[in-house]
Amino acid sequence: MILLRANLIGGPRNLTLETLWRLATALETSVSEIIVAADLPSKSQPAQFVTLLVEDNPADVYLVKKALVRCSIPIDVVVVVEDGCEAMDYLRRNSPYETADTPDLILLDLNLPKKNGYEVLQEVKSDDQLKRLPVVILTASSSKQDILKTYELHANSLVTKPVDADSFQKAVQKIAEYWLDFTNLPCPNKSW
């Protein structure tokens, strides 16, 4: 028996070719048209999101990615870059990122090699093509000076990284769920 996995109302289902044929007959179409249509994005399917993580600490990268996988919303892609220059190359689609997706959310550390998080934030928020992207500063710092400076540069928020791994992951999940689920953003990867 051949099965086709299809996303239907109520969740994914396995369909036999016989069921597809009956469905095609009822809809006055062909099985191949149903299969092609099943591969097209649907407005009823949950949105998929792209997150750019700008972080040079491998342990923090691991924890963020682990948290995002466990998120209640579908995050399709987590792109990780390790320094500020690479972040700007990605965002501006410089080589090797010519075909990169524009992220729906940027998680930005402050202490980065080559170009620090302040410089990246300033460039993003002063660029007409990028300034609407939400930038969340995810940093170990809780100093008043860092908080003031990031908000002066128009960060959307600053979250101090919790020390223990479980709290860190919960914080990342809450950030992602807030920015990608609860807010209405002009998301570049969605059709309006």
C-alpha positions in Angstrom: 0.0 0.0 0.0 1.3 3.4 -0.9 0.7 6.3 1.5 0.9 10.0 1.0 1.4 12.2 4.1 -0.9 15.2 3.9 -1.6 18.2 6.2 -5.3 18.4 6.6 -7.6 20.1 9.0 -6.9 18.6 12.4 -3.3 17.7 11.6 -1.2 15.5 9.2 -2.8 12.4 7.9 -1.7 9.4 5.8 -3.8 9.0 2.6 -3.9 5.9 0.3 -4.0 6.3 -3.4 -7.5 5.1 -3.4 -8.5 7.8 -1.0 -6.8 10.4 -3.1 -8.6 9.1 -6.2 -11.9 9.3 -4.4 -11.1 12.8 -3.2 -10.0 13.8 -6.8 -13.2 12.5 -8.2 -15.4 14.3 -5.7 -13.5 17.6 -6.3 -13.6 17.0 -10.1 -9.8 17.2 -10.4 -6.9 14.8 -10.7 -4.7 13.0 -8.1 -1.7 14.8 -9.5 -3.3 18.2 -9.0 -4.1 17.3 -5.4 -0.5 16.2 -4.8 0.9 19.4 -6.4 -1.5 21.5 -4.3 -0.4 19.7 -1.2 3.1 21.0 -1.7 2.1 24.6 -2.0 2.1 26.8 1.1 -1.3 27.3 2.6 -2.6 30.3 4.5 -4.1 27.9 7.0 -0.7 26.3 7.7 1.2 27.8 10.6 3.8 30.4 9.6 7.4 29.4 9.4 10.0 31.8 10.9 13.7 32.6 10.3 15.7 33.6 13.3 19.2 35.1 13.0 21.4 34.3 16.1 24.5 36.5 16.4 26.5 34.7 19.0 30.2 33.6 19.3 29.8 31.3 22.4 29.2 27.7 21.3 27.5 26.8 24.6 25.0 29.7 24.2 24.4 28.8 20.6 23.6 25.2 21.6 21.2 26.4 24.3 19.4 28.9 22.1 19.0 26.3 19.3 17.7 23.7 21.7 15.2 26.2 23.2 14.0 27.2 19.7 13.4 23.6 18.7 11.2 23.2 21.8 9.2 26.4 21.1 5.5 26.2 20.6 5.7 28.0 17.3 7.3 26.6 14.1 10.8 28.2 13.7 11.8 26.9 10.3 15.4 28.2 10.2 17.9 29.3 12.9 20.9 30.9 11.2 24.0 31.3 13.4 26.8 33.8 12.7 29.7 34.2 15.1 30.7 37.9 14.7 29.3 41.3 13.9 30.8 41.5 10.4 29.3 38.2 9.4 25.9 39.3 10.8 26.0 42.4 8.5 27.1 40.4 5.5 24.2 38.0 6.1 21.6 40.9 6.5 22.9 42.7 3.5 23.2 39.5 1.5 26.8 39.9 0.8 28.9 36.8 -0.3 28.3 34.0 0.7 24.8 35.0 1.7 23.3 36.2 -1.6 20.3 34.0 -1.3 19.7 34.3 2.5 16.3 34.8 3.9 15.6 38.0 5.8 15.2 37.0 9.4 12.0 37.6 11.3 13.9 38.0 14.5 17.5 38.8 15.4 19.0 37.6 18.7 22.1 39.7 19.2 24.9 39.3 21.7 26.8 42.5 22.6 30.3 41.1 23.1 31.3 39.9 19.6 34.5 39.7 17.7 35.3 42.0 14.7 32.2 44.2 15.2 30.5 44.3 18.5 26.7 44.1 19.1 26.3 47.9 19.5 27.8 48.5 16.1 25.6 45.8 14.5 22.5 47.3 16.2 23.4 50.8 15.1 23.9 49.6 11.5 20.6 47.6 11.4 18.5 50.4 12.9 19.9 53.1 10.6 19.4 51.0 7.4 16.0 51.6 5.8 15.8 48.0 4.6 16.6 46.5 8.0 15.4 48.9 10.7 12.0 47.3 11.1 13.5 43.9 12.0 13.1 43.2 15.7 16.4 43.0 17.4 16.6 41.5 20.9 19.8 41.9 22.7 20.6 38.6 24.5 23.6 39.4 26.7 25.4 38.4 29.9 25.5 42.1 30.9 22.9 43.7 33.2 24.8 47.0 33.6 22.7 50.1 33.5 25.1 51.6 30.9 24.6 48.6 28.5 20.8 48.8 28.9 20.7 52.5 28.3 23.0 52.3 25.3 21.1 49.5 23.6 17.8 51.3 23.9 19.3 54.5 22.7 20.4 52.6 19.6 16.7 51.4 19.3 17.0 47.8 20.4 13.5 46.3 20.7 14.5 44.7 24.0 17.4 43.6 26.1 17.3 40.3 28.0 20.1 39.3 30.4 21.1 35.7 29.9 20.1 33.7 32.9 23.0 31.8 34.5 21.4 28.3 34.6 20.7 26.4 31.4 17.0 25.7 32.1 16.2 29.3 32.8 18.2 30.4 29.8 16.2 28.1 27.5 12.9 29.2 29.0 13.9 32.9 28.4 14.7 32.2 24.8 11.4 30.4 24.3 9.5 33.3 25.8 11.4 35.8 23.6 10.6 33.8 20.4 7.0 33.2 21.3 6.5 36.9 22.1 8.1 38.3 19.0 7.0 35.6 16.5 3.6 34.7 17.9 2.0 37.4 20.0 3.2 40.5 18.1 2.1 41.7 14.7 5.2 42.4 12.7 5.9 43.2 9.1 7.5 39.8 8.6 9.6 39.8 5.4 9.1 36.1 4.8 5.4 36.0 4.9 2.9 36.8 2.1 0.4 39.6 3.0 
